[in-house]
């Protein structure tokens, strides 16, 4: 920034005064009001024709050589978050906090907060700037004093290594469960206000802040209370709830009660999960899709209409961090299990304690008993191999790593926000090497529905950001392609167009490799997160057989999006990875946060029933088998997102809602079928017949729920 010579006060023209300014005021300013100060100095020093105003690169050697500095924002503050509003915010301007707080946060590395929350639901830290509000979500440990060191670059920079899905910057912590961000990101050169907020608090909560400060120091996260916080059953000690087992004996009693009460659910399914009550279609020996009387359906290998009611992550194992947290556990896996110095599988350790070394066989048998009893007819993404190989339930197969079978192809999934180096001359060959051993052995398996070809790539809606990252990365074939594409114009429109073409070419290559090795099974999409979908992206999805979409809630806006997806792609839609969670038991909630376990069941029923009623939808897959660990998984999440607590079985609410949902799905199909018969025969008897059958079905469902409620009451009385 250059300023012209200006008229100055006579005293300021004296050489001695100018020398004083030159000595005491550096040419690079690090503190508040730098632009105004530069203007003042320029006016005072007529010989200084130009003065640079730079923002310090905190990672530079020069910055690291400077003395550590810190500025306090808050001390000894208690904030209340009542559950009386959909959004609760507590905002202060920097002047209200302390007039000495600099507006330029770029001088600092971290925002460090020492705090205790009596809740587990995430809250937001928001920094308001002239260009917009930059936000990070923080998941706290419930009822524990902790220190969290939050990198300020998380507010201003798109993550260097984004993850998948909506929480593209999710990471675990030590002083907190995790940080979550999906943008927007803004420069922190002129921060105006600080807000702490909670979206949809379902329970009133209190946040105590001992201190909050900005610092240049590389501060570490820390749990400040050095006590056991996770009991021997992997439950959070600082939370209590009805039915919480206190001892291993309590837990064994509950296990025995469930084993006695668990009964298969008569859902009217055929061998491969289709509806026996509906007319059969052409049998091909494999799953396929078909538009039948105004609705999309899967069709089983035997030709029965099939609506996929699935469950993801049917796998009890989960890697969870322990580095820096060893003291919080009442029991730890033996040292020979701790091969990774940062993470380990606590659940496998617990399964070995219960079932012995050969736990997988016993656990698989129990899981295959539970699935139909709970009304699920599909094993979704990431099921344990023993579940898929049992040949008892339809399943989906997940594929990824399309460019990693050739060492000359750099692993750029993170840098390219979910896309590989598509234009590498060996990418198609690498994709073929990936598909061969994964698809070939399964091509004759009638239990396989189809393949997901990757997981929730986060570039949708961020095409410009993705295109900006490519030129700054390695000299790849994709980078050269983009540079030639942009040569005529550097405007945003060609960048977006390039990403859409890149996605189209990527899908063309990987789906061709998939079908070359397995022409029999469906390609059921990429499990896109709840992002804005451009028409260009949807048209490129014509390479898929099914468009899978992780819709978090099924409101009117989502339903309109589903209709648009089906209209533009010409494909049915699978709603994948939805969940409802209650912030309790030390867990943070879910994609949609509800009050308690009963409301989880109601939310599940509402979602599945309304999805099944949409002609475009062929199935719904719930998020996962079991909840996240209370101290967080390796993605920095501790959601109440499973049908199982980590130590016991699901409640009666989910099963009751499935019984009603099953009845509604069959009822919807029955009404469609009856309408077709009335039109064909010209008589009213199909309506009467279908109505009578549906009455019997609903009555049977009510009896099943009453029996389940009695078993649940008995189980709670003994546990």
Buried (B, 14 or more C-beta within 10 A) or exposed (E): EEBEEEEBEEEEEEEEBBEEBBEEBEEEBBEBBBEEBBBEBBBBBBEBEEBEBEBBEBEEEEBEEEEEBBBBBBEEBEBEBEBEEEEBBBEBEBEEBEEEBBBBBBBBBBBBBBBBBBBBBBBBBBBBBEEEBBBBBBBBBBBBBBBBBBBBBBBBBBBEEBBBBBBBBBBBBBBBBBBBBBBEBBBBBBBEBBBBBBBBBBBEBEBBBBBBBBBBBEBEBBBEBEEEBBBBBBBBBBBEBEEBBEEEEBBEBBBEBBEEBBEEBEBBBBBBBBBEBBBBBEEBEBBBBBEBBEBBBBBBBBBBBBBBBBBBBBBBBBBBBBEBBEEBBEBBBEEEBBEEEEBBBBBBBBBBEBBEEEBBEEBBEBBBBBBBBBBBBBBBBBBBEBBBEBEBBBBBBBBBBBBBBBEEBBEBBBBBBBBBBBBBEBBBBBBBBBBBEBBEEBBEBBBBBBBBBBBBBBBBBBBEBBBEBBEEBEEBBBBEBBEEBBEEEEEEEBBBBBBBBBBBBBBBBBBBBBBBBBEBBBBBBBBBBBBEBBEBBBEBBBBBBBBBBBBBBBEEEBBEBBBBBBEBBEBBBBBBBBBBBBBBBBBBBBBBBBBBBBBBBBBBBBBBBBBBBBBBBBBBBBBBBBBBBBBBBBBBBBBBBBBBBBBBBBBBBBBBBBBBBBBBBBBBBBBBBBBBBBEEEEEEEBBEEBEEBBEEBBEEBEEBBEEBBEBBEEBBEEB
